[in-house]
Amino acid sequence: MRGPSGALLALLLAGCLGGGRPPTITRHVGGRARPGIFVSPYSYEHFVRGELAYQRGELRAAAEEFRLARAGPEDDPLLIARLADVMDRLGREDEAMALLAQGDALDAESELIALARGTLHERHGRLDEAAEAFSRAAAIAPRSEAGPLALSRVLRAQDRDEEADATLERFLDRGEGAGAARARLALAVERRDPVAAAQAVRALLEAAPARADEVREAVEVALTTDHPELALELLEALPAGEEDRERRLRAALLAGDRDRAEGILARWMPEGPAELLRVAEGYVAVGMPERAVELARVATAADGGGPARRVLSEALRASGRVGEAAWTAAPIAPGSQAWPEGPLALAAALRAAARPGLAAEVLSRARRTRDAPALRLAHADALAAAGALDSALAVLEGDGPTFGVARARLLERAGRADAAAAAWATVPADAAEVDATARARARVETLWARGEHDAAIDGLTEHVARAPEDLWARARLAAMLRAEGEDGRAREITEAALPLAVEPALRRALGG
């Protein structure tokens, strides 16, 4: 290992033997030059060890390394901030807050301490205190994007969207470079503006090419919040490569862009059974099950385990060979990598063969081994299809937005409109684990239950305009309008929706 350079050695000797204060260096924080202590190699080594332990999830080891780093010649706000974060994650919030008080005493103008304090408050749901701390960070370092980005996030969590936008816009008025590009990207993603987002990504990658992972994080946000078109625009701004192929496929499928998805699949040369199965699943999703069957058979021949059988079964079912699909999925046993997807595939094949009662029995047996949420949902659906609605609703009893949405949808299909509306109103309107359609329906029914009928109708009208494929929402909107005496508008909605309705229950709900 090479020793320190002559210049570094001279600095170390000056600090250790000169009898004075350790040497200082000038750092630029938030656009301001600030003199600070020179960080000793001892402290830096333990800081790096702490960061590596943190990344591995070894929080106790990280805490010990950060403590050792603080035992060097001089303390540092960065070390205090990192140690405080780790202590809080270990469940020792009081110690974390005491550390941050030490950080204030060491440097009352530390952006890092203010950011750490805001993060702790946010983690514990104290959003007002978090906003105050992040605002303080933004004031300390006006050219740093960290404070404004964190502050805008907390403000949005408090439904203060206009203030959040204004926070980012104020920073953009004075920011430049990678920091401004990050803020511009955050603003564009929040506003669901694909053009502005793509421009911000290009500016960010031009200023800081290493920030590509931040763009990928924005892609994930867009995908998980049901904005695949925005995700596609963000991905188009990234350099093409295999790393993002899976994200591109997911975004294209969610956006309903079959041509783009087919193009991605056609260029994908899968290596090994796992990739063969992923490409096969993609072909099922784009409506090319025969191609999926070919690939899944190759994967099954190479590795006849549960995952291969599950994908092959789904491909066979999609191609209309439901009997073969059931036989393929049946041998998947508990403990397999494909559990519980295996019994789900078998039940789906039985449903396709018009055997919902047998599908319900398969799922009931599977739940005795492991009662996974997906099995409960499928079991309830199969029971309802077999005519056992009360049993289906009993399966879905319990907490959780996902089950509340499932109850509401089963009740709708059963024609129990009032009970369905009440079930929708129990779902939190901001529940991240359910889709955007469910959140919109929950928000509307909550307003209706409160007696805010005009607001509910306006909200559902907006939802139907954004999601015209949600025919159940159209049926509910027509019912609301009729309840308010607006029969003409209700008739227009039902007349437009009836030709698209296939399910008998939906046609009845529309009045057809």
C-alpha positions in Angstrom: 0.0 0.0 0.0 1.4 3.4 -1.0 2.1 5.9 1.8 0.7 9.5 2.0 2.1 12.0 -0.4 4.8 14.5 0.8 2.3 17.4 0.9 -0.2 15.3 2.9 2.6 14.2 5.3 3.6 17.8 5.8 0.1 18.8 6.7 -0.2 15.9 9.2 3.1 16.8 10.8 2.0 20.4 11.1 -1.1 19.4 12.9 0.3 16.8 15.1 3.7 18.4 16.1 3.1 22.1 15.7 1.3 22.4 19.0 -1.5 24.5 17.4 -5.0 23.8 16.0 -5.4 21.2 13.3 -5.0 22.6 9.8 -8.1 24.0 8.1 -9.5 23.6 4.6 -12.1 25.7 2.8 -15.4 23.9 1.9 -18.2 25.3 -0.3 -21.5 24.6 1.4 -24.7 25.9 -0.3 -22.7 28.2 -2.5 -20.8 29.8 0.5 -17.1 29.3 1.3 -16.7 28.1 4.8 -13.4 27.2 6.5 -13.4 23.9 8.4 -11.1 21.3 10.0 -9.0 18.9 8.0 -10.4 15.4 8.4 -7.8 13.0 9.7 -7.1 9.7 7.8 -8.1 7.8 10.9 -11.5 9.5 11.0 -12.0 9.1 7.2 -11.1 5.4 7.3 -13.7 4.7 10.0 -16.3 6.9 8.2 -15.9 4.9 5.0 -16.2 1.6 7.0 -19.3 3.0 8.6 -20.8 3.9 5.2 -20.1 0.5 3.8 -21.7 -1.2 6.8 -24.7 1.1 6.5 -25.1 0.1 2.8 -25.1 -3.6 3.8 -27.8 -2.9 6.4 -25.4 -3.6 9.3 -26.6 -0.7 11.4 -24.9 -1.7 14.7 -21.5 -2.0 12.9 -22.1 1.3 11.2 -22.9 3.0 14.5 -19.6 1.7 16.0 -17.6 2.9 13.0 -19.1 6.3 13.1 -18.3 6.5 16.9 -14.7 5.6 16.2 -14.6 8.2 13.4 -15.8 10.9 15.9 -12.9 9.8 18.3 -10.4 11.4 15.9 -8.7 14.8 16.5 -11.8 16.9 15.7 -15.6 16.3 15.5 -17.5 16.9 12.3 -21.2 17.6 11.6 -21.3 14.9 8.9 -20.3 12.2 11.3 -22.9 13.4 13.9 -25.6 13.5 11.2 -24.8 10.0 10.0 -24.6 8.6 13.5 -27.9 10.2 14.5 -29.6 8.7 11.5 -28.3 5.2 12.4 -29.2 5.5 16.1 -32.8 6.5 15.1 -33.0 3.5 12.7 -31.9 1.3 15.6 -34.9 2.6 17.6 -32.9 5.0 19.9 -34.6 8.2 18.9 -33.7 10.1 22.2 -30.0 9.4 21.6 -30.3 10.5 18.0 -31.9 13.9 19.0 -29.2 14.4 21.7 -26.6 13.9 19.0 -28.2 16.5 16.8 -28.1 18.9 19.7 -24.4 18.3 19.9 -24.2 19.0 16.2 -25.9 22.4 16.7 -23.5 23.3 19.4 -20.6 22.3 17.1 -21.9 24.2 14.1 -25.1 26.1 14.2 -25.0 26.7 10.5 -24.7 23.0 9.4 -27.0 22.1 6.6 -26.3 18.4 7.3 -27.6 18.6 10.9 -30.7 20.4 9.8 -31.4 17.8 7.1 -30.8 15.0 9.5 -33.2 16.5 12.0 -35.9 16.9 9.3 -35.4 13.3 8.2 -35.9 12.1 11.8 -39.1 14.1 12.3 -40.4 12.9 8.9 -39.7 9.3 9.7 -41.7 9.6 12.9 -44.6 11.4 11.2 -44.0 14.8 12.7 -44.4 16.6 9.4 -44.7 20.2 10.7 -41.3 19.8 12.6 -39.8 18.1 9.5 -40.9 21.0 7.3 -39.4 23.5 9.7 -36.0 21.7 9.8 -35.9 21.3 6.0 -36.8 25.0 5.6 -33.9 25.8 7.9 -31.6 23.6 5.8 -32.7 25.5 2.7 -32.0 28.9 4.4 -28.5 27.7 5.5 -27.5 26.5 2.1 -29.5 28.5 -0.5 -27.7 27.0 -3.5 -28.1 23.4 -2.4 -31.0 21.4 -3.7 -31.2 19.0 -0.7 -33.3 21.3 1.5 -35.8 22.4 -1.1 -36.3 18.8 -2.4 -36.9 17.5 1.1 -39.2 20.4 2.0 -41.3 20.0 -1.1 -41.7 16.3 -0.4 -43.0 16.9 3.1 -45.3 19.7 2.0 -46.8 17.3 -0.6 -47.4 14.7 2.1 -49.4 17.4 3.9 -51.4 18.1 0.7 -49.7 21.5 0.4 -48.9 21.0 -3.3 -48.9 24.7 -4.2 -46.3 25.5 -1.5 -44.3 22.5 -2.6 -44.2 23.7 -6.2 -43.3 27.3 -5.0 -40.4 25.9 -2.9 -38.9 24.2 -6.0 -39.6 27.2 -8.2 -37.8 29.6 -5.8 -34.8 27.3 -5.8 -34.8 27.1 -9.6 -34.8 30.9 -9.8 -31.3 30.9 -8.2 -30.0 27.3 -8.8 -27.9 26.0 -11.6 -26.1 22.9 -12.7 -26.9 19.4 -11.4 -28.8 20.7 -8.4 -31.2 22.7 -10.5 -31.7 19.8 -12.8 -32.6 17.6 -9.9 -35.1 20.1 -8.7 -36.5 20.6 -12.2 -36.9 16.8 -12.5 -38.7 16.5 -9.2 -41.1 19.3 -10.2 -41.8 17.8 -13.6 -42.5 14.3 -12.0 -44.8 15.8 -9.5 -46.7 17.7 -12.2 -46.7 14.5 -14.4 -45.2 16.6 -17.2 -43.3 14.1 -19.5 -41.8 16.8 -21.8 -40.4 18.9 -18.9 -39.2 15.7 -17.2 -37.3 14.5 -20.2 -35.6 17.9 -20.6 -34.6 17.9 -16.9 -33.2 14.4 -17.2 -31.0 15.4 -20.2 -29.8 18.5 -18.3 -29.1 16.4 -15.2 -27.1 13.7 -17.1 -25.2 16.4 -19.0 -24.2 18.1 -15.7 -23.7 14.9 -13.7 -23.7 11.6 -15.7 -23.3 9.6 -12.5 -26.8 10.6 -11.4 -28.5 8.2 -13.8 -29.7 6.1 -10.8 -31.7 9.1 -9.6 -33.5 9.1 -12.9 -34.2 5.4 -12.5 -35.7 6.2 -9.1 -38.0 8.8 -10.8 -39.0 6.1 -13.3 -40.0 3.8 -10.4 -42.0 6.6 -8.9 -43.8 7.1 -12.2 -44.5 3.4 -12.6 -45.8 2.9 -9.0 -48.1 5.9 -9.3 -49.7 4.7 -12.5 -48.0 7.2 -14.9 -46.3 4.8 -17.4 -46.2 7.5 -20.2 -44.0 9.7 -17.9 -41.8 6.7 -17.1 -41.3 6.0 -20.9 -40.3 9.7 -21.5 -37.7 9.5 -18.6 -36.4 6.2 -19.9 -36.0 7.6 -23.4 -33.7 10.2 -22.0 -31.4 7.6 -20.5 -28.7 5.9 -22.7 -30.2 2.7 -24.2 -28.9 -0.5 -22.6 -29.8 -3.8 -21.1 -29.9 -2.4 -17.6 -33.2 -0.6 -18.3 -34.7 -3.2 -20.6 -37.0 -4.6 -17.9 -38.2 -1.1 -16.9 -38.9 -0.2 -20.5 -41.0 -3.3 -20.9 -42.9 -2.7 -17.7 -43.6 0.9 -18.7 -44.7 -0.1 -22.3 -47.1 -2.8 -20.9 -48.6 -0.4 -18.3 -49.0 2.3 -21.0 -50.8 -0.2 -23.2 -48.2 0.4 -25.9 -48.2 -3.0 -27.5 -46.0 -2.1 -30.5 -43.3 -0.7 -28.3 -43.5 -3.8 -25.9 -43.3 -6.1 -28.9 -40.2 -4.3 -30.2 -38.5 -4.7 -26.8 -39.3 -8.4 -26.7 -38.2 -9.0 -30.3 -34.8 -7.4 -29.5 -34.4 -9.3 -26.3 -32.1 -12.3 -26.7 -32.8 -14.2 -23.4 -30.0 -16.0 -21.6 -30.9 -18.8 -19.3 -34.3 -20.0 -18.1 -35.1 -17.0 -15.9 -34.8 -14.6 -18.9 -36.7 -17.0 -21.1 -39.6 -16.9 -18.6 -39.6 -13.1 -18.3 -39.8 -12.8 -22.1 -42.5 -15.4 -22.2 -44.5 -13.5 -19.7 -44.1 -10.4 -21.8 -45.5 -12.2 -24.9 -48.5 -13.3 -22.8 -49.1 -9.7 -21.8 -49.0 -8.4 -25.4 -51.4 -11.1 -26.6 -48.9 -13.5 -28.3 -49.4 -16.6 -26.1 -48.2 -19.1 -28.8 -44.7 -17.5 -28.8 -44.9 -17.5 -25.0 -45.6 -21.3 -25.0 -42.6 -22.0 -27.2 -40.2 -20.0 -24.9 -41.7 -21.4 -21.7 -41.4 -25.0 -23.0 -37.7 -24.4 -23.6 -37.3 -23.0 -20.1 -39.2 -26.0 -18.7 -37.0 -28.4 -20.5 -33.9 -26.7 -19.1 -35.3 -26.2 -15.6 -38.5 -28.0 -14.9 -39.1 -26.3 -11.6 -42.1 -24.5 -10.3 -41.5 -21.1 -11.9 -41.2 -22.6 -15.4 -44.3 -24.7 -14.9 -46.2 -21.6 -13.7 -45.3 -19.5 -16.7 -46.0 -22.3 -19.1 -49.4 -22.9 -17.5 -50.3 -19.2 -17.9 -49.2 -19.2 -21.5 -51.2 -22.4 -22.3 -54.3 -20.9 -20.6 -53.9 -17.7 -22.6 -53.7 -19.7 -25.8 -57.0 -21.5 -24.9 -55.5 -24.9 -23.9 -57.0 -24.7 -20.4 -56.8 -28.5 -19.7 -53.2 -28.7 -20.5 -52.6 -25.5 -18.4 -54.2 -27.1 -15.4 -52.2 -30.3 -15.7 -49.0 -28.3 -16.0 -49.6 -26.2 -12.9 -51.0 -29.1 -10.7 -47.6 -30.6 -9.7 -46.3 -27.3 -8.2 -45.9 -28.1 -4.5 -45.6 -26.0 -1.4 -42.1 -24.9 -0.8 -41.5 -24.4 -4.6 -40.1 -21.1 -5.8 -43.4 -20.7 -7.7 -45.6 -20.9 -4.5 -48.2 -19.4 -4.3 -48.1 -18.5 -8.0 -48.5 -22.2 -8.8 -51.9 -22.7 -7.2 -53.0 -19.4 -8.6 -52.1 -20.5 -12.1 -54.0 -23.8 -11.6 -57.0 -22.0 -10.2 -57.0 -19.6 -13.2 -56.9 -22.5 -15.6 -59.9 -24.1 -13.8 -61.8 -20.8 -13.9 -61.1 -20.6 -17.6 -62.6 -24.1 -17.9 -65.7 -22.8 -16.2 -64.9 -24.7 -13.0 -65.0 -21.9 -10.3 -66.0 -24.2 -7.5 -63.0 -26.5 -8.1 -60.8 -23.4 -8.4 -62.1 -22.2 -5.0 -61.3 -25.6 -3.5 -57.7 -25.6 -4.9 -57.2 -22.1 -3.4 -58.7 -23.1 0.0 -56.3 -26.0 0.2 -53.4 -23.8 -0.7 -54.3 -21.3 2.0 -54.0 -24.0 4.6 -50.3 -24.2 3.7 -49.6 -20.5 3.5 -52.3 -17.8 3.6 -50.7 -15.3 1.3 -52.8 -12.2 0.3 -52.8 -13.1 -3.3 -54.4 -16.5 -2.4 -57.1 -14.8 -0.3 -58.0 -12.4 -3.1 -58.2 -15.2 -5.7 -60.1 -17.5 -3.3 -62.7 -14.8 -2.7 -63.0 -14.1 -6.4 -63.5 -17.8 -7.2 -66.1 -18.2 -4.4 -68.0 -15.2 -5.8 -67.9 -16.7 -9.3 -69.2 -19.9 -7.9 -72.2 -18.0 -6.4 -71.0 -18.0 -2.8 -70.8 -14.2 -2.3 -71.2 -14.2 1.5 -68.3 -16.7 1.8 -66.2 -14.6 -0.5 -66.8 -11.5 1.6 -65.9 -13.5 4.7 -62.6 -14.4 3.2 -61.8 -10.7 2.6 -62.6 -9.7 6.2 -59.8 -7.8 7.9 -57.8 -4.7 7.7 -56.0 -3.3 4.7 -56.9 -1.2 1.6 -56.3 -4.1 -0.8 -59.0 -6.2 0.7 -61.3 -3.2 1.0 -61.0 -2.6 -2.7 -61.6 -6.3 -3.4 -64.8 -6.2 -1.3 -66.1 -3.1 -3.1 -65.5 -4.7 -6.5 -67.2 -7.9 -5.5 -70.2 -6.1 -4.2 -70.4 -4.0 -7.4 -70.5 -7.1 -9.5 -73.2 -8.6 -7.3 -75.4 -5.5 -7.9 -75.2 -4.4 -4.3 -74.5 -0.7 -5.1 -75.0 0.8 -1.7 -72.8 -1.8 0.1 -70.2 -1.3 -2.6 -70.2 2.5 -2.1 -69.8 2.0 1.6 -66.9 -0.4 1.1 -65.1 2.1 -1.2 -65.5 4.8 1.4 -63.5 2.7 3.9 -60.5 2.7 1.7 -57.9 5.5 2.4 -57.8 7.8 -0.6 -54.0 8.0 -0.4 -53.3 4.2 0.0 -50.2 3.6 -2.0 -50.8 -0.2 -2.2 -53.8 0.1 -4.5 -54.1 1.4 -8.0 -55.0 4.9 -9.1 -58.5 3.9 -10.1 -59.2 2.5 -6.7 -57.8 5.6 -5.0 -60.1 7.8 -7.2 -63.1 5.7 -6.4 -62.3 5.8 -2.7 -61.9 9.6 -2.7 -65.2 10.1 -4.5 -67.2 7.8 -2.2 -65.8 9.4 0.9 -67.0 12.8 -0.4 -70.4 11.3 -1.2 -70.7 9.8 2.2 -70.0 13.1 3.8 -72.9 14.7 1.8 -70.5 16.6 -0.5 -72.4 15.4 -3.6 -71.4 18.1 -6.0 -67.7 17.5 -5.2 -68.1 13.8 -5.5 -69.8 14.1 -8.9 -67.1 16.5 -10.1 -64.4 14.2 -8.9 -65.9 11.1 -10.5 -66.5 13.0 -13.8 -62.8 13.9 -13.8 -61.8 10.3 -13.1 -64.0 9.0 -15.9 -62.4 11.5 -18.4 -59.0 10.3 -17.3 -59.9 6.6 -17.3 -62.7 6.0 -19.8 -62.1 2.2 -19.6 -63.4 2.2 -16.0 -67.0 1.3 -16.9 -68.0 0.6 -13.3 -67.1 4.2 -12.5 -69.3 5.4 -15.3 -72.2 3.3 -13.9 -71.7 4.8 -10.5 -71.5 8.3 -11.9 -74.8 7.7 -13.7 -76.4 6.5 -10.4 -75.1 9.7 -8.6 -76.5 11.9 -11.3 -79.9 10.2 -11.2 -79.9 10.6 -7.4 -79.4 14.3 -7.9 -82.2 14.6 -10.5 -79.8 14.9 -13.5 -81.5 12.2 -15.6 -80.4 13.6 -18.9 -76.7 13.5 -18.1 -77.1 10.1 -16.6 -78.7 8.8 -19.8 -75.9 10.2 -21.9 -73.3 8.3 -19.8 -75.1 5.0 -19.9 -75.9 5.1 -23.6 -72.2 5.7 -24.3 -71.1 2.9 -22.0 -73.6 0.2 -22.7 -72.0 -0.9 -26.1 -68.7 -1.4 -24.3 -70.1 -3.4 -21.4 -69.7 -7.2 -21.6 -70.4 -8.4 -18.0 -74.1 -8.9 -17.4 -73.8 -7.3 -13.9 -72.2 -4.2 -15.4 -75.0 -4.0 -18.1 -77.5 -4.2 -15.3 -75.7 -1.5 -13.3 -75.8 0.8 -16.4 -79.5 0.1 -16.8 -79.2 -2.0 -19.9 
